[in-house]
Amino acid sequence: MQTTVVDLRYRMKDVLKALTRRERVQILYHGRVKGEIVPAGESSTVPVRQHPFFGMFRDEAGSVEATMKRIRGGRYNAL
């Protein structure tokens, strides 16, 4: 279902019915999708192994702690 910001205000009952039917509701602002409301309980996360950061530093020779310390840096390292 697609709805506008004005519809959220005046037709919330229809939006809630769509969520009850397990539909995703896209919110439009000036004709463009600004956000999406998903039904409760629906997972919108990806598995950890599919995250872009997973395995990024697998070729590093040092320990995990040393790598994380180097990545995070200190408070004044960026100066």
For each residue, the residues with C-beta under 8 A, 3 or more apart:
1: 15 18 23 24 25 26
2: 25 26 28 33
3: 7 8 11 14 15 25 26 27 28
4: 7 8 27 28 29
5: 8 9 27 28 29
6: 9 10
7: 3 4 10 11 14 15
8: 3 4 5 11 12 15 27
9: 5 6 12
10: 6 7
11: 3 7 8 14 15
12: 8 9 15 16
13: 16 17
14: 3 7 11 17 18
15: 1 3 7 8 11 12 18 19 25 37
16: 12 13 19 20
17: 13 14 20 21
18: 1 14 15 21 23 25
19: 15 16 22 23 25 37 39 40
20: 16 17 39
21: 17 18
22: 19 39 42
23: 1 18 19 39
24: 1 36 37 38 39
25: 1 2 3 15 18 19 36 37
26: 1 2 3 33 35 36
27: 3 4 5 8 33 34 35 36 37
28: 2 3 4 5 31 32 33 34
29: 4 5 32 34
30:
31: 28
32: 28 29
33: 2 26 27 28 36
34: 27 28 29
35: 26 27
36: 24 25 26 27 33
37: 15 19 24 25 27
38: 24 42 44
39: 19 20 22 23 24 42
40: 19
41:
42: 22 38 39
43:
44: 38
45:
46: 50 51
47: 50 51
48: 51 54
49: 54
50: 46 47 54
51: 46 47 48 54
52: 56
53: 56
54: 48 49 50 51
55: 58
56: 52 53
57: 60 67
58: 55
59:
60: 57 67
61:
62: 66 67 70
63: 66 67
64: 67 68
65: 68 69
66: 62 63 69 70
67: 57 60 62 63 64 70 71
68: 64 65 71 72
69: 65 66 72 73
70: 62 66 67 73
71: 67 68
72: 68 69
73: 69 70 77 78
74: 77
75:
76: 79
77: 73 74
78: 73
79: 76
